[in-house]
Structure formats: structure tokens, C-alpha cells
Amino acid sequence: MRYRTEIDALGKVRVPYVAYYGSETERARRNFPISGMTTPKEFVKSYALIKMCSAKANITTGALDRRRGAAIVQACKEIMKGKFADQFVIDVFQAGAGTSVNMNLNEVIANRAIEILGGKKGDYKIVHPNDHVNMSQSTNDTHHMNIHLAVYTEVNLSILPSLRRLEKALKAKSNEFKNIVKIGRTHLQDAVPMTLGQEFSGYADAVTASMERIMSAQRLLLESPMGGTAIGTGENTDIRYKREVIKEINRATGFKFFATKRMFKVMSTQLEELAVSTAFRETAVALNKIANDFRLLGSGPVAGFADIILPPVQPGSSIMPGKVNPSMMEMLNMVCFQVMGNMDVVEQGANSGQLELNIWMPVIAYNLLSSIKILSNAVDAFTERAVNGIAANRKRIAENLELDMSIATALSPYIGYEKAAIVAQRSYKEGKSVKEVALEMGILDKKRLDKILDPRNFCER
């Protein structure tokens, strides 16, 4: 392999001749051969957008000449379209703050801009990674801003649309099952009747509430630290830069970022990211509950609840012929476990900042973006391959409802709690319906019992 030699503050570095990255990226590549997981492509794309908008702002303020600026903008646009994806090689587990990721972007952009201007990679007199691409910026404000931008973008593109599709599917099932009366359950024991539609409405509303929490939290990400540079003081920036760069970012994205009035708070904490993380955790908890309930409601087919019939998606056993497992629910459970674990990492990162900067941004960014990706994909698969195909097991539901002793609850206003409990206990012990026992005991006449013990009465309040 051919190499070129670059010089940085620590000395000479051999860089692959064909590489668009430079010395700082090469040092980080060698220093951190940790996981093999590199900067997410979504993060690279949004970081290139920030670099492009910074160049445009610097041109506007007169800090950057138009010729270099135009080349930088073109290079950024190419990266945003997915070019040079193999040049972003920094491991997720790296030095704090994300300096290596920022310099990876700066170097790739600089070397591509050099080519655009007719030079050869590494000739930083033409376009310099720090002096020109990173002009008016620091890792500390741009990397933080990029978490805001990348997460805000992916929430809108991925997780919210996925949750909306799930919400719609659950509401459709709630409507489909609205007239199917079944046994309710508390403590995994029989309880008063409800409709299967009501049960599914609870799942739909849990998804709705999760979306509301995510949307409320993501609005906090619109607060921008751009222009704060190293610690929030705005060192090395034109006074107009902050206004212009946010204007360019909003123009490019259609979002409504605004310059923070609490720069030192935003620079030194990750409280906005923590709020989003909390919303993701709560969403994972809600989805995990739905998956758990579906596994219970679909358990059987002979010895379980079997209230619903889950669509079979694959054979469930390598030894038991014909066995089918709740595979899509199990997948969603595991994804929810992973997301909850990811959010623990985000919480620890937010909890461990010190003084003027929270340096744990790389792992916070990775875990937020990773969670969005796996959760949105899991929700879509769950909706398509599980929820849409769920059917009510009407025969099993009717059989269980016939022997539901909890409907004796409806007798309490007429005969008192203690006598109603006797009816319920006899119903269970003798394997008879509550109505049969009540008639045998001569508590009320058949006409009144038919009206009082109609399971539909339990569902219409």
C-alpha cells in the first residue's frame, strides 16, 4: 500500500495514500481498535450538514473566502449523499468529547475540497481541516449540536412513524374486537369481564402516550449550542456567526433550532439528551408490556390463555413438530431490553459530566441513534408480522366467560359482598356458572339474574 506522510502537533504520521482522512483520524484508528462499530451513517450525514452550514455562515461573515467555502460546501453535499462512507473509521469507544469524529469529518471534507480545487490530498495549504473546515467551531459545540440534529432527525424519520403505524394497527384491532366480551384478569387471576376491544385500546393508548413523551422531549433538542466553541464563550467566532449558522441549519433541514440563552448549561450538560433517553426508556417499557401481554394472551394453544391467535411466522422448535412460538413478541422483548440497557449508558454519560464540558458525547450519541434504529425496525416488524394478523379466539373466550366466577361482583349491590363471595366460591368448586348457583340458592329470579349478570353490562360504563 502506498502512503503519504502528514505532520501534526505530535509529529509525523503515515496515512494510506488513497485515504481522504488524515493524521488525526489515523492516530485514532490505531488507538481505538475496540469494537469494530464505527460512527453511525446518520451521524456522519448530519455532521456534514453542520459543516456545510458553518462554511456558508463563515462566507457570509467574510471569515472564509468564497472559493474555499464553495469547495467545502460541495464536499459536504457529497458526504451527505453517502459518498466516502468508508472513510469514517473511528470506533464508537474513543477519546471523550468526539474530537476524533470531528477531525475525521474535517479531514475528509478538507481533502475532498482540495481535490475539487485541483490539488492533491494532504496539501492543506489549499484547504486546512482546522483553519478552514473547522472555522468558528469546536468539537465541543458541533458534536453536541450534531447529537441534537441527528437524534431530532431520526426521531422524525424513524421512530415516530413506526409508532404511528403500530398505534393505527392496534386501534384497528380494538375496533375489530369491540363486541367480543371476555374475562378480564388481574394478578394473573380471573377478574370482571371486559371487551377484547377495550383491552386493545389500552395498548393503543400506551403507544400514543409514548409518542407524546418522545415529542415533548425532542423539542428540547432544538436548543442549539452552535457558536459556543470550546466552553461556551464563543472564542474565535465572529459575533454574527451564531445567528448565521443556525439560520443555515434551519434552511437546510426545515427545523426550528434556536440559539441557546443558556450556553454554559447546554455546553456542560447532556440534559436534553437525557430527557429524550428517558422517553425512549418509557417507550421500551410500554412496548415490552404489550409484547408480554400478547405472549400471555396467545399462550397455549391447549394449556394457555389462548384468548387471541397469533399469526405463525416460523417453526418454533427443532425437536417438537408443529410447535409455533410467539417469535415476533420475543424479538420485541429483546429489543426493548437492549434499548433499556442503552439508556442506562446514556444516563451514566449524562451523570458523569464535569465542569465546563460533558465529554461522554460519543457513547451518548451512539446509544441514542442505535436505539432509534433497532426500536423503529422492531416496531415495524411487530406491527406487520404480529399485530395485523392477530385474531380473536372466540370459542375459547366464550368458554372461559361462561365459567367466570368474578361476575358475582355484580350481585354485591343486591345481596352484599359476603353472600356474593359464597356464590363465587361455589361456582368455582362445583364447576357451575354464577347464574346457575344463584338460581339454585334462590337468591333472585332468572329474569333479574339474566339482566344483572349479562357480561356486556360490565363493559358499557
Residue pairs with C-beta under 8 A, 6 or more apart in sequence:
1 16
1 17
2 16
2 17
2 18
3 14
3 15
3 16
3 17
4 14
4 15
4 16
4 17
4 121
4 122
5 12
5 13
5 14
5 15
6 12
6 13
6 15
6 22
6 23
6 26
6 122
7 13
7 23
8 22
8 23
8 24
8 27
10 27
13 22
13 23
13 26
13 27
14 26
15 21
15 22
15 23
15 26
15 122
17 121
19 25
19 26
19 87
19 121
20 84
20 87
20 107
20 108
20 111
20 112
20 121
21 29
21 87
21 88
21 89
21 104
21 107
21 108
21 111
22 103
22 107
22 110
22 111
22 122
22 124
22 129
23 107
24 99
24 100
24 103
24 104
24 107
24 129
25 89
25 90
25 100
25 103
25 104
25 107
25 108
28 90
28 91
28 94
28 95
28 100
28 103
28 104
29 89
29 90
29 91
31 94
31 95
32 90
32 91
32 93
32 94
32 95
32 100
33 91
34 91
34 92
34 93
34 94
35 91
35 92
35 93
36 91
37 91
37 92
37 366
38 88
38 89
38 90
38 91
38 92
39 88
39 90
39 92
39 101
39 104
40 150
40 365
40 366
40 369
40 370
40 373
41 82
41 85
41 88
42 150
42 153
42 154
42 369
43 101
43 146
43 150
43 365
43 369
44 79
44 85
44 88
44 105
45 79
45 80
45 82
45 150
46 146
46 149
46 150
46 153
47 101
47 102
47 105
47 142
47 143
47 146
47 150
48 76
48 77
48 79
48 80
48 105
48 109
49 76
49 80
49 149
49 249
49 252
49 253
50 142
50 145
50 146
50 149
50 226
50 249
51 72
51 76
51 105
51 106
51 109
51 133
51 142
52 72
52 73
52 76
52 77
52 80
52 248
52 252
53 245
53 248
53 249
53 251
53 252
54 135
54 136
54 137
54 142
54 226
54 245
54 248
55 64
55 69
55 72
55 73
55 76
55 133
55 135
56 69
56 73
56 244
56 245
56 248
57 136
57 241
57 244
57 245
57 247
57 248
58 64
58 69
58 135
58 136
58 238
58 241
59 65
59 66
59 69
60 240
60 244
61 136
61 238
61 240
61 241
61 244
62 238
63 135
63 136
63 238
63 241
64 72
64 132
64 135
67 117
68 113
68 117
68 126
68 127
68 132
71 113
71 114
71 116
71 117
71 127
72 109
72 110
72 113
72 127
72 132
72 133
74 112
74 113
74 116
75 108
75 109
75 110
75 112
75 113
75 116
76 109
78 84
78 112
79 105
79 108
79 109
79 112
84 108
84 112
87 104
87 108
88 101
88 104
88 105
88 108
89 104
90 100
90 101
90 104
92 362
92 363
92 366
93 362
93 363
94 100
94 101
94 362
96 359
96 360
96 361
96 362
97 139
97 140
97 143
97 357
97 359
97 361
97 362
98 139
98 143
98 361
98 362
98 365
99 139
101 139
101 143
101 362
102 134
102 137
102 139
102 142
102 143
103 129
103 139
105 133
106 129
106 130
106 133
106 134
107 129
109 129
109 133
110 124
110 127
110 128
110 129
110 132
110 133
111 121
111 122
111 127
113 126
113 127
113 132
113 133
114 120
114 121
114 122
114 123
114 124
114 126
114 127
115 121
117 126
117 127
119 126
119 127
127 133
136 227
136 229
136 236
136 237
136 238
136 241
136 245
137 226
137 229
138 228
138 229
138 230
140 228
140 229
140 230
140 231
140 267
140 357
141 225
141 226
141 227
141 228
141 229
141 230
141 232
141 267
142 226
143 361
143 362
143 365
144 225
144 266
144 267
144 270
144 361
145 224
145 225
145 226
146 365
147 221
147 270
147 273
147 361
147 364
147 365
147 368
148 221
148 222
148 223
148 224
148 257
148 272
148 273
149 221
149 249
149 253
149 255
149 257
150 365
150 369
151 218
151 221
151 273
151 276
151 365
151 368
151 369
151 372
152 218
152 221
152 222
152 255
153 253
154 369
154 372
154 373
155 214
155 218
155 276
155 372
156 218
158 372
158 373
158 376
159 214
159 283
159 372
159 375
159 376
159 379
160 211
160 214
160 215
161 376
162 375
162 376
162 377
162 379
162 380
162 383
163 207
163 210
163 211
163 214
163 283
163 379
164 211
165 379
165 380
165 383
166 207
166 379
166 382
166 383
166 387
167 204
167 207
167 208
167 211
169 383
169 387
169 388
170 200
170 201
170 203
170 204
170 207
170 387
171 200
171 201
171 204
173 197
173 200
173 387
173 390
174 197
174 198
174 200
174 201
174 203
174 204
175 197
176 197
176 392
177 195
177 196
177 197
177 199
177 200
177 392
178 195
178 197
178 198
179 195
179 197
180 195
180 196
180 197
180 392
180 394
180 397
181 193
181 194
181 195
181 196
181 397
181 401
181 455
181 456
181 458
181 459
182 193
182 194
182 195
182 196
182 199
182 307
182 397
182 400
182 401
183 190
183 191
183 193
183 397
183 400
183 401
183 404
183 406
184 190
184 191
184 192
184 193
184 194
184 199
184 406
185 191
190 404
190 405
190 406
191 406
192 406
192 407
192 409
192 458
193 401
193 404
193 406
193 407
193 455
193 456
193 458
193 459
194 458
194 459
195 459
196 307
196 308
196 392
196 397
198 459
203 290
203 293
206 286
206 289
206 290
207 286
207 287
207 290
209 286
210 279
210 282
210 283
210 286
210 287
213 278
213 279
213 282
213 283
214 276
214 279
214 280
214 283
216 279
217 275
217 276
217 278
217 279
218 276
218 279
220 271
220 272
220 275
220 276
221 272
221 273
221 276
222 255
222 256
222 257
222 258
223 257
223 258
223 260
223 262
223 266
223 272
224 246
224 249
224 257
224 258
224 259
224 260
225 232
225 260
225 263
225 266
225 267
226 242
226 245
226 246
226 249
226 259
227 234
227 237
227 241
227 242
227 245
227 259
228 234
228 260
228 263
228 266
228 267
229 235
229 236
229 237
231 264
231 267
231 268
231 356
231 357
232 263
232 264
232 266
232 267
232 268
232 356
234 242
234 263
242 259
243 259
246 257
246 258
246 259
249 255
249 257
250 256
250 257
260 266
264 356
265 271
266 272
267 356
267 357
268 353
268 355
268 356
268 357
268 358
269 350
269 353
269 358
270 346
270 349
270 350
270 353
270 358
270 360
270 361
270 364
271 350
273 346
273 350
273 364
273 368
274 346
274 347
274 350
276 368
277 343
277 346
277 347
277 350
277 367
277 368
278 343
280 339
280 342
280 343
280 368
280 371
280 372
280 375
281 339
281 340
281 343
283 339
283 375
284 335
284 336
284 339
284 340
284 343
284 375
285 336
285 340
287 332
287 336
287 375
287 379
287 382
288 332
288 333
288 336
288 337
290 332
291 329
291 330
291 332
291 333
291 336
291 382
292 329
292 333
294 308
294 310
294 326
294 329
294 386
294 390
295 326
295 329
295 330
296 304
296 305
297 305
297 307
297 308
298 304
298 305
298 306
298 307
298 308
298 309
298 310
298 326
298 329
298 390
299 305
299 306
299 326
300 306
301 309
306 393
306 396
307 392
307 393
307 396
307 397
307 400
308 390
308 391
308 392
308 393
309 390
309 391
309 392
309 393
310 324
310 326
310 328
310 329
310 386
310 389
310 390
311 385
311 386
311 388
311 389
311 390
312 324
313 327
313 328
313 385
313 386
314 324
314 327
315 323
315 324
316 323
316 324
316 325
316 327
317 323
317 325
328 381
328 382
328 385
328 386
329 382
329 386
331 378
331 381
331 382
332 378
332 379
332 382
335 374
335 375
335 378
336 375
336 378
338 371
338 374
339 371
339 374
339 375
342 367
342 368
342 370
342 371
343 367
343 371
345 363
345 364
345 367
346 364
346 367
346 368
348 360
349 358
349 360
349 361
349 363
349 364
350 358
350 360
350 364
352 358
352 360
353 359
353 360
401 455
402 433
403 427
403 431
403 433
404 434
404 455
405 424
405 425
405 427
405 428
405 434
406 424
407 434
407 453
407 455
407 458
408 420
408 421
408 423
408 424
408 427
408 434
408 438
409 420
410 452
410 453
410 457
410 458
411 419
411 420
411 423
411 434
411 438
411 443
411 444
411 452
411 453
412 420
414 443
414 444
414 452
415 423
415 443
415 444
419 443
423 434
423 437
423 438
423 441
423 443
424 434
426 432
426 437
426 441
427 433
427 434
427 436
427 437
430 437
432 440
434 453
435 449
435 450
435 453
438 444
438 449
438 453
439 446
439 449
443 449
444 452
451 457
